[in-house]
Amino acid sequence: MPTTVGELLSVPHLQMRLLCGHGGLERTITWAHASDLPDPWGWLAGGELLLKNGRTLPADERSQVSFIEQVNNARSSGLVIGSDPDQPSWSAAALQRADQLDLPIVEIPYSMSFIVLSRAVADAMLDERSDRSDRTEKIYDSIHEAVVSDDPVKFLLRLEHELGCALHVIDATTFRPIFAGARVLNEEITELLDSRVSIAGTALSGPLRLEIEQGATIIVVDVPFEEPTLLLLELEAEHIIDQVLIQHAATAIAVEVAHASLRADYERQLGAETFDALLNQRLESALAIERLARHEVRIEDSFVVALSPTTARDERHVDLSLRRNDIAHVMVRRDDTMFILATPNEGSHADGVASAIATAFFNSAPNASLGVSNEVRDLERIPAAAREALWALAAPTEDSGISHYGAASPLLGLHDPDEAVILIDRILSPLINYDESHHTDLIRSLSIYLEEQRSWHRCAERLHVHRQTVIYRIKRIEELTGRSLSETANIALFWLALQAMDILQKIANG
């Protein structure tokens, strides 16, 4: 049976003296927790005997009353004060308020260590430890059942049965359910989390306790997983749960979240194979639609997003984040560029997809850029949409780091790759043809010459040729194109065409 405050008071060697709160002596103790924080109630799960050094008590009457009320609201079993010569005196109003709330306030001598009291509580709970071990074993047994059944929602329901309360496993940023098919949080709880978790940060230093309507309580704890994940427990009024069991439950959930992540990795690989085949136009339409349907991607209102630079780890990170935002997608990575074919949520659009990707990625890679294509509409347009995304990716971005095809261009005066092709053909085609037929390097020589501000000497050094060779090549370029490099207008056209050629080359390689 659980130990009560009254039973602990009867232990002679603890030298405990009850100051007030006689009506609460039957409160059960789940643990003894020492804390000198000014607001320890935020880290209590319920049932803890709070141990506090007397000198850290609030000094004024109003603060003492508020402190007692907050400790009681956290459903602490009682408050133990280690008397200290420098501690403030209890106000009559504070002790009266504790009596009204039936919150036991107990004093122990300055010479009595909290360690002795904590050990006494632990020894008194030996029988309860056996029950906790049985319940812990059942919690971990549920992991095996979840893996076999491949049903995380069923696993969550079994944990709810063992703990006796409603559970939610949610993303620490969006507060969306991690497991498909799980209950969505109501708006009141979501707003409360938004205000409190954002203040505490996504990494909680301990259980976060939140009060909701009619005495019900929410306890939030971190789930140890690479992506910020939270376990949320909804406790009815008067329901106290063992904090150790909560941590065991969080660990068990981390195992199931990791298992779900492995399933997501497999689905991501299947999606990558499908998307790669579509980009190379190697997949029959009927089969492509069937495979995209597996990932809930609707081609008629999807977009292609290009993201660069990226690493292999970024691919998994973005995939998990999009899943947690409930955005249907497939993705593939080529070199350091990631391509994502994504379908916006209902009532959303390309901006919603881009923002979700940016949120997931830019925190870890602030120098990355993101390009968004026009709507894909049909399977045949997927390669063209990928080129649009790359064209947008090459454009200067706003503060958001996102560029949309048609709204921004990497080069002034050029709106799309087709216009870039026309410019290259008009300005550089004589040089391209000459290089191909004579195995020369006039295009590269021109590019370096302009990069070096038309310096014969610096250009020769970079090309590893004699200065006179550079002079000869530049004259040959002027002859073939009919454009003098002493005229500003021609310099601008050459530079713009070379930049367009470079961008199109990157798009082709992508």
Secondary structure, 3 states (H helix, E strand, C coil): CCEEHHHHHCCHHHCCEEEECHHHCCCEECEEEECCCCCHHHHCCCCEEEEEEHHHCCCCHHHHHHHHHHHHHCCCCEEEEECCCCCCCCCHHHHHHHHHHCCCEEEECCCCCHHHHHHHHHHHCHHHHHHHHHHHHHHHHHHHHHHHHCCHHHHHHHHHHHHCCEEEEEECCCCCECCCCCCCCCHHHHHHHHHHHHHHCCCCCCCEEEECHHHCEEEEEEECCCCCEEEEEEECCCCCCCHHHHHHHHHHHHHHHHHHHHHHHHHHHHHHHHHHHHHCCCCCHHHHHHHHHHCCCCHHHCEEEEEECCCHHHHHHHHHHHHHCCCEEEEEEECCEEEEEEECCCCCCHHHHHHHHHHHHCCCCCCCEEEECCCCCCHHHHHHHHHHHHHHHHCCCCCCCEEEECCECCCCCCCCHHHHHHHHHHHHHHHHHHHHHHCCCHHHHHHHHHHCCCCHHHHHHHHCCCHHHHHHHHHHHHHHHCCCCCCHHHHHHHHHHHHHHHHHHHHHHC
